[in-house]
Amino acid sequence: RSSHCTDPGRSRGGRLRAGRPNPLWKRLSPHRHRPARPAGAEGGLSLVYRIYSEKQPGLSPEAASRLGDLRSFLGIDSLTGIRILNRYDVDHIDRAVFDRARDVVFSEPPVDVVYDETFPLPQTPHRVLAVEALPGQFDQRADSCAQCVQLMAGVERPLVAYARVYLLEGTISDEELEKIRRYVINPVESREASHSHT
């Protein structure tokens, strides 16, 4: 059975439960991703691997529901579609272990599409909004993934940082984007994350 990590720590309404902070925040700023370097690269920093996963087209009830909510509740008719991607930054992990976990822990191959480091952006008008837990806020999804990797490979638990990325399709104004931002981000527990492809 797949050990794809789930998000049991979220209470109803998608809120994160408080707990111990994710130690990856101390090593990797959530606003400055350090791309993975090839084996044998110079320098003392360990590799940090970034991976994105999203449901295959038509297989994401969450994206369809979110689209309906934003169009009906916020009245944003210019929003024509939403893609939701899960972004993971993984540190303290061997490349061979990461490659195994890629299609076992961080994604479900039958229904997910997976991208390493970056994901393709559409040629049509769009906006990107990424959301992550505040430093010090326990992220159950990231913690569950780290546990799954540890159990799968019998290695020390890696450090995992998680962000949810919304790709908003359509000609969306700055004012409409701000409405969406306030709708999806609870400032008590989360914040906007960097979505730079570099």
N, C-alpha and C positions, 0 to 999 in steps of 0.2 A: 504494500500500500504506500502511496506517495507520502513523503514527510514534509511536503510543502508547508512552510510556516504559515500559521493563521494569526489572528489578532484577538486572542481571548481576553486581553487586558482592557479592551474598550468597553465602556459601559454603554447603556442605551443612549442613542443620540450621537455615538461615535466619539465620546470624550475619553481622553486618556486618564488612567488612574495614576495617582501620585505614587512615588516610590523612589528607589535609588537612581541616581543619574547614570546615563550612559557614559562610560569612561572614554569613548571615542572622541567626545567633545574636547577633551584635554589634549588630544593628539592631532586632530584634524578639524580645523574651523569649518563649520557647516557652510560657510560662504566662500570657501576657497578649496575646491577639490584638488588633490594632488594625484594626477593620473598614474596608473600603474606603469612601472618601468620594466624593461626586459630583464630576465635573470642575468646576474653578473654586472648590472649597471653600477656605476660609481656612486659613492655616497653611503651614509649610514642609515638613512631613513628606510623603513620597511615599505613594502609595496601596499598601495591602497587600490583595490579593484572596485570599479563602479559598474553596476548592471541595472538595466531597466527591464521591467516586464509589464506587459499589458495583455488583456484578453483579446482573442481573435475578433475581427469585426463581426458584430451581431451577437457576441457571446458575453456582453457585459451589461447585465440588468442595472448595475449601479450607475453606469454612465448614462443609460437611457433615463433612469429615474432622476438623476441630477439635472439632466438637460430639461426635463419637464418642469422640475422645481424652479429652475432659474428663469425659464421663459414665462411660467405662469405666476409665480410669486413676485418676481422682480420685474416682470414685464420687459425682459430683454429679448425682443423679437429678432434682433440682429444676430443672436447666437443660433447658429445652424447645426452645431454638433459639438460633442465633447468626447475626448479620449482621456482616459485615466491611466497613468503609468505609476508603477511602484518603483522607486529608486532606492538602491542599496549601495552604500559605501562599506567595503569590507577590508579590515586591516588585521594583521597578525594571522595570516593564513597562507599556507603553501599553495603555489599555483595549481598543483595537481589536485589538491583537496578542493580548491575553489572551482576548478573545472567540473568536478563530480557534483558539487553542490549547486552549480548553475542550473541544472535541469532537474534537480531533486528537491532542493530546499527553497530556492529563490524563484522558481517558476513551475508551472505544470505544463509540460510539453504538449499534451493533447489540445489544450485550450489557450495557451499563452504564446505570445511572440516575445522574444528576448533580444535585447540589444546590449552590446558591450560599449561602455564609456559614453556613447552619445546615442541619440535616437533621431530618425529622419523627421524633418519638419515639412509640412505641406507647402506647396507653392502658392496656395490660396491664402487670403488674409486670415490671421489667427493671432492669438495671444497665448502666453504660457504663464501659469501660476503654480509655484511649488510651495508646499506647506510641510513644515517639520515641527517636532516637539520642541518646546523651549529647553535650553540647557538646564539640567537638574530635574526635568520632568521624565518620569519613567516611561519608556516606550516599550510596551509589551510585545509588539510585532518584532522589533529589532532584537529584543532579548530572546524571543522564541526561535528566531532564525539562528542566532548564535548557539542556542542549546541544540538545535537540530543538527547543525554542522558538527558539533562536538560528539553527539551520539552516533552520527553517520560514519565518521572517520576515526573516532577514538583518539582525537587530538585535543589540545588545549582549546578552550573556547575563544573564537575570534572576537574582534570588536566590530559591531555592525551599527551603522547609522542609517535611519530610514526617512524618506520623504515621499509624499504623495504629489505627483505632478499632474496638473490639469492642463490639457491642450484644448483651448477654447477656439472653435472654428467660427469664422464670420468677421465682419467688419465691426469690431467692438470699440467704442469710444473710451477715452480715459475715465469718464464719469461712470460708464457701465462697468468697466473693469473694477473700479473702486467699490461699486455695489457688490459685485461678485466676491471681491476680496473680503469685505466685511461679512458676507454670508457664510463663507467656507472657513474662515479663520476665527477661532475663539482665542482672543489675546491672553486669556488666563493660562492657557496650556500650550499654545502653539504660535508660530510666527511664519512669515513668508521666508522662504529659503531661496538661495541663489539657484538660477536655472541656466547658468552659463554653460555652453557646450565646450568650454576650454578649461 
